[in-house]
Amino acid sequence: MCQRPKAIMDVLADHLGDIGMEDGWDDPHVAADGSIKCGCLAEFPDITAWRAHLATAILKALSRISS
């Protein structure tokens, strides 16, 4: 039962960065051209594409665990 929340938290940490980590290498950010660099280091042209990426990553993680 607790596998689903953990899977979601793991995906969010991978894509939104880990709070408290001082290295900043995986912090998502908006580039000067308006594109978005995700915490997983993938780049997206806009917020809609990035949100779709996050949703897909969460659904993929959930599909790997038993209901």
TORDRENVO-215397 format. One line per 3 residues: number of its first residue (from 1); their letters; for each residue x, z, y of N, C-alpha, C. Coordinates in steps of 0.2 Angstrom, whole numbers. Atoms other than C-alpha are relative to their C-alpha. Example, Ala and Ser with C-alpha at 12.3 -4.5 7.8 and 13.67 -1.06 7.14 Angstrom:
TORDRENVO-215397
1) as) 4/0/-6/62/39/-22/4/0/6 | -4/-1/-6/68/36/-5/-4/3/5
END
This chain:
TORDRENVO-215397
1) mcq) 4/0/-6/0/0/0/4/0/6 | -4/-1/-6/14/4/12/5/-6/1 | -4/6/0/23/-13/8/-2/-4/5
4) rpk) 2/5/-5/13/-23/20/2/2/7 | -3/-2/-7/17/-13/36/7/0/0 | -7/0/0/35/-12/31/2/-7/0
7) aim) -1/7/0/35/-31/28/0/-2/7 | 1/3/-6/28/-34/45/5/3/5 | -5/-3/-4/40/-21/53/7/-3/0
10) dvl) -6/3/1/55/-29/45/0/-7/4 | 0/7/-4/50/-47/52/0/1/7 | 0/-1/-7/47/-40/69/7/2/2
13) adh) -7/-3/-2/64/-31/69/5/-6/0 | -4/6/1/72/-48/63/-1/-5/6 | 1/5/-5/64/-58/77/-1/3/7
16) lgd) 0/-3/-6/62/-46/91/6/4/2 | -6/-4/-1/79/-37/89/-1/7/-2 | 1/-7/2/82/-19/85/2/4/6
19) igm) -1/-4/-6/80/-7/99/5/5/-1 | -6/-5/0/95/4/102/7/-4/-2 | -6/4/2/107/-10/96/3/-2/6
22) edg) -4/2/-6/120/-12/110/3/-7/0 | -4/7/0/127/-29/104/-4/-5/4 | 4/5/-3/112/-39/111/0/-7/-2
25) wdd) -1/7/3/117/-54/100/-7/-3/-2 | 7/3/3/99/-55/93/-6/2/4 | 5/-1/-5/89/-50/108/-4/-7/2
28) phv) 3/6/-2/76/-63/111/0/-1/8 | 0/1/-7/76/-71/128/-2/-7/2 | 2/7/-3/70/-85/140/6/-3/3
31) aad) -6/3/-3/84/-97/144/-2/-3/7 | 1/3/-6/86/-105/161/-5/-6/0 | 5/5/1/76/-120/155/-7/1/-2
34) gsi) 7/-2/2/61/-110/150/-1/0/-8 | 0/-1/8/65/-111/131/1/7/-2 | 0/-7/2/64/-96/121/5/0/-6
37) kcg) -5/-1/6/78/-90/109/-2/6/-3 | 3/-5/4/71/-79/95/6/5/-2 | -5/-4/3/80/-64/88/3/-2/-6
40) cla) -3/3/6/83/-74/72/4/-6/2 | -5/5/-3/93/-86/84/-3/-7/0 | 3/7/0/80/-101/82/-2/0/7
43) efp) 2/1/-7/75/-109/99/-6/-4/0 | 6/3/0/58/-114/104/-1/-2/7 | 1/3/-7/52/-125/119/-5/4/4
46) dit) 5/-3/-4/38/-113/124/-2/6/-4 | 3/-6/3/29/-96/121/-4/-2/-6 | 5/1/5/16/-104/110/4/-2/-6
49) awr) -4/2/6/29/-112/98/3/7/-3 | -3/-6/3/38/-95/97/-5/5/-3 | 5/-5/3/22/-85/94/-2/-3/-7
52) ahl) 1/3/6/18/-98/80/5/2/-5 | -6/-1/4/35/-95/73/0/7/-3 | 1/-7/2/32/-76/73/-5/1/-5
55) ata) 6/0/4/15/-78/65/2/-2/-7 | -2/3/6/22/-89/51/5/4/-4 | -5/-5/3/37/-77/48/-4/6/-3
58) ilk) 4/-6/2/24/-62/46/-4/-2/-6 | 4/2/6/13/-72/34/4/-2/-6 | -5/1/5/28/-78/24/2/7/-4
61) als) -2/-6/3/34/-60/22/-6/3/-4 | 6/-3/3/16/-54/17/-1/-4/-7 | 1/4/6/15/-68/4/5/2/-6
64) ris) -5/-2/5/30/-61/-5/-1/6/-3 | 1/-6/3/23/-45/-9/-7/0/-3 | 6/0/4/9/-40/-21/-6/3/5
67) s) 5/-3/-4/-8/-36/-13/-2/7/-3
END
